[in-house]
Amino acid sequence: MNKILLIIKREYMTRVMKKSFLMVTFLVPVLFMGMMALVVYLAVNQGGLGDTKKVEVVDESGWFANKMNSSKTIKYTYVNNIADAKKTFLKEGYDYLLYVPASMTKVQLFGKKTPSLINQGKIEDELTRVARERRLNEAHIDAAVLANAQKEISVQPEQIDETGEKHAHVMAAYGVGLLCAFLIYLSLFLYGAQVMRGVIEEKVSRIIEVVISSVKPFQLMLGKIIGVGMVGLTQFVMWIVLTIVLSGVAGTAVMGNKMKAMQQVQTTKHIDVRSATAPITDQAAEAPQNEAAEFLQSLNTLPVGKIVFCFLFYFMFGYLLYSALFAAVGSAVDNETETQQFMLPVTMPLIFTFIMAQSVIINNPDSNLSIWLSMIPFTSPIAMMIRLPFGVEWPQIAISMALMVVGFLFTTWVAARIYRVGILMYGKKASYKELAKWFMYKE
């Protein structure tokens, strides 16, 4: 046990003290927040970044002239003659030429380049809006009455159990489930590959021959797996803490800027600042408080404690299970290019489950397929995390966890039997037949 602890300490400290580890740990939350800010900015500005498409419209039907509404991303200009418009189209700097014939049977959109689906869709939506209003007016139908008749009825999801009734936030369950599944999926690949790469480096440098003289191969493999797993857990905790801190700082800065902007607007309108400060502050503070309250309320409807506990369990045991396989693969090859033939069978359950998680499991978490995927050790880390926010009973979780522990022990035993032989093999390309022979060798 002391030898395993020494290996764990060495694997943990050598990785944690690297500059690359520190840079990634502190930069990832900053880059993540920057990426989210960019996504919000692009969403608000509709991805245009100030790029407005100019559309020249030739309307022979008389339905659309001067009735199409321009926006931040599309600006309409009207002309009368299609032949003249085609001649001057390239010279006048327009992006698109929209031609609506009198019969409206074949509306054409000309452009210097092939129009994007988004821009084409916006133009089609605007044409549809104008045509709909025209047809409703001709049929003497009140557009407001029709819109009210077509108003969709929303269903409010509620949960009822022994404790009573409570609101069910479906989107919160979707988001939390997908986020937890993605984090586990990413960590299994990221840190499992680190174990494999470390085994290959030690094998190629022949350091392993010296190490094996002091410890058993199983002790070395187990220490390396646990050490790298602790590195991953440390990094995840630091990412979460730094993300929360940066989110709080960013939120405070945004609210401060909003309050300053509102006060400046009131000042420019010659309103007494002292009399307006109180309501402005209350309104500015009320909005984030309502949003925060709604967010907390959505989290309260989810089994947060159960989700956190299960995330830590499936993160650790999923990592232990797959990293043992990655270590066995690393011991069987001499470089990373030779790992491809063994990587596909190892990673196929993860890839399959992650694909199914975004379609079948997330939409039907209580189906037989979803339940079985959450029980099989190779697929349960992802499948169970998708199902948990929608409610999974403890007996199912206990069975899944028990199978996960058994699967980890069995996988580690199999991987250790391959590792003990493969780690000392050099210059020979391994095959599945060779791996089977290594597994059958006696101690």
C-alpha positions in Angstrom: 0.0 0.0 0.0 2.9 2.4 0.8 4.3 1.8 -2.7 0.9 2.6 -4.3 0.7 5.8 -2.2 4.2 6.8 -3.4 3.2 6.3 -7.0 0.0 8.3 -6.5 1.9 11.1 -4.9 4.5 11.2 -7.7 1.9 11.1 -10.5 -0.2 13.8 -8.8 2.6 16.2 -7.9 4.5 16.0 -11.2 1.3 16.9 -13.1 -0.1 19.5 -10.8 3.2 21.4 -10.5 3.6 21.7 -14.3 3.2 25.2 -15.9 0.8 23.7 -18.5 -1.5 22.4 -15.8 -1.6 25.8 -14.0 -2.1 27.7 -17.3 -5.0 25.4 -18.4 -6.6 25.4 -15.0 -6.7 29.2 -14.8 -7.2 30.0 -18.5 -10.1 27.7 -19.2 -12.7 29.5 -17.0 -11.5 32.8 -18.5 -11.8 31.5 -22.0 -15.2 29.9 -21.2 -16.6 33.2 -19.9 -15.2 35.0 -22.9 -16.8 32.5 -25.2 -20.2 32.8 -23.5 -19.9 36.6 -23.7 -19.2 36.4 -27.4 -22.1 34.0 -27.9 -24.5 36.4 -26.2 -23.1 39.3 -28.2 -23.6 37.5 -31.4 -27.0 36.4 -30.4 -28.1 39.9 -29.6 -26.6 41.3 -32.8 -28.0 38.3 -34.7 -24.5 37.3 -35.8 -24.2 40.3 -38.1 -21.3 42.1 -36.4 -22.4 45.3 -38.3 -22.7 43.5 -41.7 -26.0 44.6 -43.2 -27.1 42.9 -46.4 -28.5 45.2 -49.0 -31.4 43.8 -51.0 -32.7 45.4 -54.2 -36.4 44.5 -54.7 -38.2 44.4 -58.0 -41.9 43.9 -57.3 -44.1 43.4 -60.4 -47.0 42.1 -58.3 -47.5 45.3 -56.3 -47.9 43.4 -53.1 -44.5 44.0 -51.5 -43.2 47.4 -52.7 -42.4 49.7 -49.7 -44.0 47.1 -47.3 -41.1 44.9 -46.4 -39.5 45.9 -43.0 -35.8 46.4 -43.0 -33.8 45.1 -40.0 -30.3 45.3 -38.6 -29.1 42.6 -40.9 -31.2 43.2 -44.1 -32.0 46.5 -45.7 -34.5 46.7 -48.6 -34.4 49.1 -51.6 -37.1 49.1 -54.3 -36.7 49.6 -58.1 -39.1 49.1 -60.9 -37.4 47.4 -63.9 -35.8 44.0 -63.6 -33.7 44.3 -66.8 -32.1 47.6 -65.6 -31.6 46.2 -62.1 -29.7 43.2 -63.4 -27.4 45.5 -65.5 -26.6 47.8 -62.6 -26.7 45.2 -59.8 -23.0 44.5 -59.6 -22.0 48.1 -59.9 -24.3 49.5 -57.2 -22.9 47.3 -54.4 -26.1 45.4 -53.6 -25.7 41.9 -52.1 -29.0 40.4 -53.4 -31.6 41.2 -56.1 -35.1 40.0 -55.2 -37.4 39.6 -58.2 -41.2 39.1 -57.6 -43.0 38.5 -60.9 -46.6 39.5 -61.3 -47.9 36.0 -61.0 -45.7 35.3 -57.9 -45.2 31.8 -59.1 -41.4 31.9 -59.2 -39.8 34.4 -56.9 -36.0 34.6 -57.5 -33.2 35.8 -55.3 -30.0 36.8 -57.3 -26.7 37.4 -55.5 -23.0 37.8 -56.0 -22.6 34.7 -54.0 -24.9 31.9 -52.9 -27.1 33.3 -50.2 -26.9 31.8 -46.8 -29.9 29.8 -45.5 -30.4 32.3 -42.7 -30.6 35.3 -45.0 -32.8 33.4 -47.4 -35.1 32.4 -44.6 -35.4 36.0 -43.3 -36.4 37.2 -46.8 -38.9 34.4 -47.2 -40.4 35.2 -43.7 -40.8 38.8 -44.6 -42.4 38.0 -48.0 -44.8 35.6 -46.2 -45.7 38.2 -43.6 -46.6 40.8 -46.1 -48.6 38.3 -48.3 -50.5 37.0 -45.3 -51.6 40.5 -44.3 -52.7 41.3 -47.8 -54.7 38.1 -48.1 -56.3 38.6 -44.7 -57.4 42.1 -45.6 -58.8 41.0 -48.9 -60.8 38.3 -47.1 -62.0 40.9 -44.5 -60.4 39.0 -41.6 -59.1 40.8 -38.6 -55.4 39.9 -38.2 -55.6 40.4 -34.4 -58.6 38.1 -34.1 -56.8 35.4 -36.2 -53.6 35.8 -34.2 -55.6 35.3 -31.0 -57.4 32.3 -32.4 -54.0 30.7 -33.4 -52.4 31.5 -30.0 -50.7 28.4 -28.7 -51.6 26.9 -25.3 -48.7 26.2 -23.1 -48.6 23.3 -20.6 -47.1 24.0 -17.2 -45.2 20.8 -16.0 -45.7 19.9 -12.4 -44.5 17.1 -10.2 -46.5 15.4 -7.5 -45.2 12.9 -5.0 -45.5 12.1 -1.3 -44.3 15.6 -0.3 -46.9 17.3 -2.4 -46.8 19.3 -5.6 -43.9 21.3 -7.1 -43.1 23.0 -10.4 -41.0 20.9 -12.8 -38.5 22.9 -14.8 -38.0 20.7 -17.9 -35.3 22.9 -19.5 -33.3 22.9 -16.3 -33.4 19.1 -16.3 -32.3 19.1 -19.9 -29.4 21.5 -19.3 -28.1 19.9 -16.1 -28.3 16.4 -17.6 -26.5 17.3 -20.8 -23.9 19.3 -19.0 -23.0 16.5 -16.5 -22.9 13.9 -19.3 -20.7 16.1 -21.4 -18.2 16.8 -18.5 -17.9 13.0 -17.8 -17.6 12.2 -21.5 -14.8 14.8 -21.9 -13.0 13.8 -18.7 -12.9 10.1 -19.6 -11.2 10.9 -22.9 -8.9 13.6 -21.6 -7.6 12.0 -18.4 -7.7 8.4 -19.8 -5.5 9.6 -22.6 -3.1 11.1 -20.1 -2.7 7.7 -18.4 -2.1 5.9 -21.7 0.4 8.6 -22.8 2.3 8.3 -19.5 2.5 4.5 -19.8 3.8 4.8 -23.4 6.5 7.4 -22.4 7.8 5.3 -19.5 7.8 2.2 -21.6 9.7 3.8 -24.5 12.2 5.5 -22.2 12.9 2.1 -20.5 12.3 3.7 -17.1 9.7 1.1 -16.5 12.3 -1.7 -16.3 13.8 0.0 -13.2 10.4 0.7 -11.6 9.1 -2.8 -12.1 12.1 -4.1 -10.1 10.7 -2.3 -7.0 6.9 -2.6 -7.5 4.5 -5.0 -9.0 2.9 -4.0 -12.4 -0.5 -4.0 -10.8 0.6 -1.5 -8.1 2.2 0.7 -10.7 -0.9 0.7 -12.9 -3.3 1.4 -10.0 -1.1 4.2 -8.6 -0.8 5.8 -11.9 -4.6 5.6 -12.5 -5.6 7.0 -9.1 -2.9 9.8 -9.3 -4.1 11.1 -12.6 -7.7 10.8 -11.5 -7.0 13.0 -8.5 -5.4 15.5 -10.9 -8.6 15.6 -12.9 -10.8 16.0 -9.9 -8.6 18.9 -8.6 -8.8 20.6 -12.0 -12.6 20.2 -12.1 -13.1 21.7 -8.6 -10.8 24.6 -9.5 -12.7 25.2 -12.7 -16.0 25.3 -10.9 -14.8 27.7 -8.2 -13.1 30.0 -10.7 -16.2 30.0 -13.0 -18.4 31.0 -10.1 -16.1 33.8 -9.0 -15.7 35.1 -12.5 -19.5 34.9 -13.1 -20.1 37.0 -9.9 -17.5 39.6 -10.9 -18.9 39.8 -14.4 -22.5 40.1 -13.1 -21.6 42.9 -10.7 -19.8 44.8 -13.4 -22.7 44.5 -15.9 -25.2 45.6 -13.3 -23.0 48.6 -12.3 -22.8 49.6 -16.0 -26.6 49.3 -16.4 -27.2 51.5 -13.3 -24.8 54.1 -14.5 -26.4 54.1 -18.0 -29.9 54.5 -16.5 -28.8 57.3 -14.3 -27.2 59.1 -17.2 -30.4 58.8 -19.2 -32.4 60.2 -16.4 -29.9 63.1 -16.0 -30.1 64.0 -19.7 -33.8 64.2 -19.4 -33.4 66.9 -16.7 -35.0 64.7 -14.0 -34.0 65.2 -10.4 -31.4 62.5 -9.8 -32.1 62.3 -6.1 -35.7 61.6 -6.6 -35.1 59.2 -9.4 -32.2 57.3 -7.7 -34.4 55.2 -5.4 -36.8 53.8 -8.1 -33.9 53.3 -10.5 -31.9 51.3 -8.0 -34.9 49.3 -7.0 -35.8 48.4 -10.6 -32.2 47.7 -11.5 -31.8 45.4 -8.5 -35.2 43.8 -8.9 -34.4 42.4 -12.4 -31.3 40.3 -11.4 -33.0 39.3 -8.2 -36.0 37.9 -10.1 -33.7 36.1 -12.5 -31.6 34.7 -9.7 -34.7 33.7 -7.8 -36.1 32.0 -10.9 -32.8 30.2 -11.4 -32.6 29.0 -7.8 -36.2 27.9 -8.0 -35.5 25.8 -11.1 -32.6 24.2 -9.2 -34.7 23.5 -6.2 -37.0 21.4 -8.3 -34.0 19.2 -9.2 -32.4 16.6 -6.8 -29.2 18.6 -6.6 -27.7 16.6 -3.8 -28.4 13.3 -5.6 -27.0 14.7 -8.8 -23.7 16.0 -7.2 -23.2 12.7 -5.3 -23.8 10.6 -8.4 -21.7 12.9 -10.6 -18.7 12.5 -8.3 -19.3 8.7 -8.1 -19.6 8.2 -11.9 -16.8 10.6 -12.6 -14.4 8.6 -10.4 -15.5 5.0 -11.2 -16.0 5.8 -14.9 -12.6 7.2 -15.1 -11.1 4.3 -13.1 -12.8 1.8 -15.4 -11.8 3.4 -18.7 -8.3 4.5 -17.6 -7.5 0.9 -16.8 -8.3 0.0 -20.4 -6.3 3.0 -21.6 -3.3 1.8 -19.5 -3.6 -1.7 -21.0 -3.6 -0.2 -24.5 -0.6 2.0 -23.6 1.3 -1.1 -22.4 0.7 -3.0 -25.6 2.2 -0.4 -28.0 5.4 1.5 -28.5 3.9 4.8 -29.7 0.6 6.6 -30.0 0.2 5.9 -33.7 -0.2 2.2 -32.9 -3.1 2.8 -30.5 -5.7 3.4 -33.1 -6.6 -0.3 -33.7 -7.3 -0.7 -29.9 -8.9 2.7 -29.2 -12.1 2.2 -31.2 -13.4 -0.8 -29.3 -12.6 0.9 -26.0 -14.2 4.2 -26.8 -17.1 3.0 -28.9 -19.5 2.5 -25.9 -18.8 6.1 -24.8 -19.4 7.6 -28.3 -22.5 5.5 -28.8 -24.0 6.5 -25.5 -23.2 10.2 -25.9 -25.0 10.2 -29.3 -28.0 8.3 -27.9 -28.0 10.7 -24.9 -28.8 13.7 -27.1 -31.7 12.0 -28.8 -33.2 8.9 -27.2 -32.3 9.2 -23.5 -32.9 12.9 -23.1 -36.4 12.6 -24.8 -37.4 9.3 -23.1 -35.4 8.8 -19.9 -37.6 6.0 -18.6 -37.5 3.9 -21.7 -36.1 0.3 -21.5 -33.1 1.3 -23.6 -32.3 4.3 -21.3 -32.6 2.1 -18.2 -30.4 -0.6 -19.6 -27.8 1.9 -20.8 -27.7 3.4 -17.3 -27.0 -0.1 -15.8 -24.2 -1.3 -18.1 -20.9 -0.2 -16.6 -19.4 1.0 -19.9 -22.4 3.3 -20.7 -23.9 4.1 -17.2 -21.6 7.2 -16.4 -23.2 9.1 -19.3 -26.7 7.5 -19.4 -27.4 7.8 -15.7 -26.3 11.5 -15.5 -28.8 12.2 -18.3 -31.6 10.4 -16.5 -31.0 11.8 -13.0 -32.5 15.3 -13.4 -35.7 13.7 -14.6 -36.0 11.5 -11.5 -34.5 8.1 -10.9 -35.4 6.0 -7.9 -32.6 5.0 -5.5 -32.9 1.2 -6.1 -32.0 1.7 -9.8 -29.1 4.0 -8.8 -27.9 1.4 -6.2 -28.0 -1.4 -8.8 -26.2 0.8 -11.4 -23.5 1.8 -8.8 -23.0 -1.8 -7.7 -22.6 -2.9 -11.3 -20.2 0.0 -11.9 -18.0 -1.1 -9.0 -18.0 -4.7 -10.2 -17.3 -3.6 -13.7 -14.3 -1.5 -12.5 -12.9 -4.4 -10.5 -13.3 -6.8 -13.4 -11.9 -4.4 -16.0 -8.9 -3.6 -13.8 -8.2 -7.3 -13.3 -8.3 -7.9 -17.1 -6.2 -4.8 -17.8 -3.6 -5.7 -15.2 -3.0 -9.1 -16.7 -2.4 -7.5 -20.1 -0.4 -4.7 -18.5 2.1 -6.9 -16.6 3.2 -8.6 -19.8 2.8 -5.8 -22.4 4.8 -3.2 -20.3 8.0 -5.2 -20.9 7.4 -6.0 -24.6 9.4 -3.9 -27.1 9.6 -3.8 -30.9 6.7 -6.1 -31.6 3.3 -4.9 -32.9 0.6 -6.3 -30.7 -2.6 -7.8 -32.0 -5.8 -9.0 -30.4 -4.4 -12.5 -30.5 -1.3 -11.4 -28.7 -3.4 -9.6 -26.0 -5.4 -12.8 -25.5 -2.1 -14.8 -24.9 -0.8 -12.2 -22.5 -4.0 -12.4 -20.5 -3.7 -16.2 -20.3 -0.1 -16.2 -19.1 0.3 -17.4 -15.5 1.9 -15.3 -12.8 
